[in-house]
Amino acid sequence: MASIAHDILTFSQAIDAPRSAVWAAIADSAQRTVWGVPAGEAQVYDESDFHVGGRDVYHCGPPETLEFSGVAEYLQIVSESLIVHTDVVAVEGQILAVALLIWQIETQNGVTRVQLTDQGTSFVGTDMIDGHRNGHTTALEQLRTFVEAKREKRHSRSLVPQTGPDNGNGIGEPDVVQSGETATWRISNPTSLGRYSTSIEVVVTRLGCSSGVTGETLAPVVTYKSEQNAIRIDVEPFGGGAADCQGNDAVPVTVQLDQPLGERTLIDGGCLRIDAADTAACTSDLRWQRDADPARRFNPGAIRPVTSDYRNSFGSQT
């Protein structure tokens, strides 16, 4: 029979950053994969739906195996203040632990404080309880480092997304018009996006012939509209003379939004340029839209005893 252990763990972390930035880092699964696991491990989201009644489905662990699977289901969300969700962790269909996690975010004396309570039950003895304790401690410290470093980078960098509001005619005009050459983009991992996403990982490809080289990208131009965001990412002019058209490489770019994605679709603003019309890359300019279909429910299977030591192999999952 499996050895069952229970515990209630509490954690607190002060972060020198606006509450909105801390909230975005927790709510956005793409950012969560950066700070949410210990060094040397990885996390991949198969599904991500951050809203009340939604769920995340993920795998985590050593990058070469990602042996742990998990499902988090969201019970309560109060924007920038509270997240309540369950978390079920399994390996090869065997449940290791279940937990109720409560995240509370507030501002105290000019800094943001994150309070985390983990009410957990382990079916493999105290190892998973220890794993939660060590994992959450590490993750919250990494969250602090991640958000504070991101804030400093944003303050210091000169290449920031150029943005324009909806002008009332359905066309948002950016503050600055780019003078680069046309490129198109696609999302690296569409399942990582949700309504609270403020960071989008894309890959950019130069449209014109350049002997397989996309080259340097310019700062993204993001046009915010009521029902969609148009993202345009130009590339530096090609200066290599004659070039063949073998197909250009894809360059990774992170697009930071000034506001959560919400229910908006994402379109490729590069497809609106004249030279992109009727090209294969721009058969459709739609790059992402929220899936309204109900998510399949996860059945983790029956509880069965396992004997591995998980004290050091399990990281904190949000």
Secondary structure in CASP SS format (residue, H / E / C, confidence):
PFRMAT SS
TARGET T0000
AUTHOR 0000-0000-0000
METHOD secondary structure of the structure
MODEL  1
M C 1.00
A C 1.00
S C 1.00
I C 1.00
A E 1.00
H E 1.00
D E 1.00
I E 1.00
L E 1.00
T E 1.00
F E 1.00
S E 1.00
Q E 1.00
A E 1.00
I E 1.00
D C 1.00
A C 1.00
P C 1.00
R H 1.00
S H 1.00
A H 1.00
V H 1.00
W H 1.00
A H 1.00
A H 1.00
I H 1.00
A H 1.00
D C 1.00
S H 1.00
A H 1.00
Q H 1.00
R H 1.00
T H 1.00
V H 1.00
W H 1.00
G C 1.00
V C 1.00
P C 1.00
A C 1.00
G C 1.00
E C 1.00
A E 1.00
Q E 1.00
V E 1.00
Y E 1.00
D E 1.00
E E 1.00
S E 1.00
D C 1.00
F C 1.00
H C 1.00
V C 1.00
G C 1.00
G C 1.00
R E 1.00
D E 1.00
V E 1.00
Y E 1.00
H E 1.00
C E 1.00
G E 1.00
P C 1.00
P C 1.00
E C 1.00
T C 1.00
L C 1.00
E C 1.00
F E 1.00
S E 1.00
G E 1.00
V E 1.00
A E 1.00
E E 1.00
Y E 1.00
L E 1.00
Q E 1.00
I E 1.00
V E 1.00
S C 1.00
E C 1.00
S C 1.00
L E 1.00
I E 1.00
V E 1.00
H E 1.00
T E 1.00
D E 1.00
V E 1.00
V E 1.00
A E 1.00
V E 1.00
E C 1.00
G C 1.00
Q E 1.00
I E 1.00
L E 1.00
A E 1.00
V E 1.00
A E 1.00
L E 1.00
L E 1.00
I E 1.00
W E 1.00
Q E 1.00
I E 1.00
E E 1.00
T E 1.00
Q E 1.00
N C 1.00
G C 1.00
V E 1.00
T E 1.00
R E 1.00
V E 1.00
Q E 1.00
L E 1.00
T E 1.00
D E 1.00
Q E 1.00
G E 1.00
T E 1.00
S E 1.00
F C 1.00
V C 1.00
G C 1.00
T C 1.00
D H 1.00
M H 1.00
I H 1.00
D H 1.00
G H 1.00
H H 1.00
R H 1.00
N H 1.00
G H 1.00
H H 1.00
T H 1.00
T H 1.00
A H 1.00
L H 1.00
E H 1.00
Q H 1.00
L H 1.00
R H 1.00
T H 1.00
F H 1.00
V H 1.00
E H 1.00
A H 1.00
K H 1.00
R H 1.00
E H 1.00
K H 1.00
R H 1.00
H H 1.00
S H 1.00
R C 1.00
S C 1.00
L C 1.00
V C 1.00
P C 1.00
Q E 1.00
T E 1.00
G E 1.00
P C 1.00
D E 1.00
N C 1.00
G C 1.00
N C 1.00
G C 1.00
I C 1.00
G E 1.00
E C 1.00
P C 1.00
D C 1.00
V C 1.00
V C 1.00
Q C 1.00
S C 1.00
G C 1.00
E E 1.00
T C 1.00
A E 1.00
T E 1.00
W E 1.00
R E 1.00
I E 1.00
S C 1.00
N C 1.00
P H 1.00
T H 1.00
S H 1.00
L C 1.00
G C 1.00
R C 1.00
Y C 1.00
S C 1.00
T C 1.00
S E 1.00
I E 1.00
E E 1.00
V E 1.00
V E 1.00
V E 1.00
T E 1.00
R E 1.00
L C 1.00
G C 1.00
C C 1.00
S C 1.00
S C 1.00
G C 1.00
V C 1.00
T C 1.00
G C 1.00
E C 1.00
T E 1.00
L C 1.00
A C 1.00
P C 1.00
V E 1.00
V E 1.00
T E 1.00
Y E 1.00
K C 1.00
S C 1.00
E C 1.00
Q E 1.00
N E 1.00
A E 1.00
I E 1.00
R E 1.00
I C 1.00
D C 1.00
V E 1.00
E C 1.00
P C 1.00
F C 1.00
G C 1.00
G C 1.00
G C 1.00
A C 1.00
A C 1.00
D C 1.00
C C 1.00
Q C 1.00
G C 1.00
N C 1.00
D C 1.00
A C 1.00
V E 1.00
P E 1.00
V E 1.00
T E 1.00
V E 1.00
Q E 1.00
L C 1.00
D C 1.00
Q C 1.00
P C 1.00
L C 1.00
G C 1.00
E C 1.00
R C 1.00
T E 1.00
L E 1.00
I E 1.00
D E 1.00
G H 1.00
G H 1.00
C H 1.00
L H 1.00
R C 1.00
I H 1.00
D H 1.00
A H 1.00
A C 1.00
D C 1.00
T C 1.00
A H 1.00
A H 1.00
C H 1.00
T C 1.00
S C 1.00
D C 1.00
L E 1.00
R E 1.00
W E 1.00
Q C 1.00
R C 1.00
D C 1.00
A C 1.00
D C 1.00
P C 1.00
A C 1.00
R C 1.00
R C 1.00
F C 1.00
N C 1.00
P C 1.00
G C 1.00
A C 1.00
I C 1.00
R C 1.00
P C 1.00
V C 1.00
T C 1.00
S C 1.00
D C 1.00
Y C 1.00
R C 1.00
N C 1.00
S C 1.00
F C 1.00
G C 1.00
S C 1.00
Q C 1.00
T C 1.00
END
